Amino acid sequence: MEKQILISSYDEENDTFMGKIDGRNGYCADYGISDGVFLSVDKDNMPASVFISNASKVFDISKQILENANVKIDIDCDSICLYFTMFIENSEICSIRCKNSYGIPNINFEMDSNY
């Protein structure tokens, strides 16, 4: 499993969550992998950041939980499916499975704010 440092922030007023891999700047493409969940990839089709609009509604959780800085995102991908799982304080907040029509290579990727 490849591990990266996650820098995350939550804007309570706009109800948006943003997670970015430390040291990566920019992205080449942005994909809507689920309603309100967007995954950005770099020029090598590797995950670079995550943006979630209306996060408290998308995850059906309180805004106070989203303010927690202990966030981990796992992305597993093969030629058929992309699996996206997000944890806050080691509790699973969401799990998404979608078709890998984005060209993301086979990866087992972890972005962790406590890496």
C-alpha positions, -999 to +999 in steps of 0.1 A: +000+000+000+013+034-010+009+059+019+008+097+015+003+126+039-032+141+037-038+178+044-075+182+049-098+211+058-135+215+063-154+248+056-185+247+079-201+278+063-200+264+028-202+227+040-172+217+018-144+192+026-111+193+008-083+168+011-050+172-007-018+151-008+010+171+008+036+183-018+014+178-048+004+209-067-023+211-094-042+184-112-049+173-147-085+160-144-113+161-119-139+132-117-172+130-100-170+095-085-203+099-066-229+125-059-209+155-045-176+136-043-149+146-067-115+130-071-087+149-088-058+131-105-023+142-116-007+138-151+000+102-142-037+095-133-027+092-096-050+106-070-040+142-060-070+156-040-106+151-030-133+177-029-168+171-014-195+197-017-224+196+008-203+172+028-226+169+058-255+160+035-235+137+013-222+117+043-253+123+065-232+133+095-229+165+116-207+193+106-189+190+140-177+155+130-163+169+097-143+194+116-121+167+130-086+166+117-081+129+120-090+119+085-079+089+064-089+081+028-083+048+011-084+044-027-082+010-042-084+007-079-082-021-105-090-021-142-127-025-134-136-006-102-125+022-080-131+019-043-131+051-022-134+048+016-132+077+040-126+075+078-128+101+105-114+091+140-111+056+126-149+054+119-160+047+084-178+078+071-184+067+035-177+039+011-180+043-027-176+018-054-178+030-090-166+019-124-130+029-132-136+048-164-110+073-154-078+056-164-065+053-129-040+025-127-041-005-104-033+011-070-038+006-033-034+041-020-038+056+015-040+093+023-037+099+061-036+131+081-017+112+108+010+096+086 
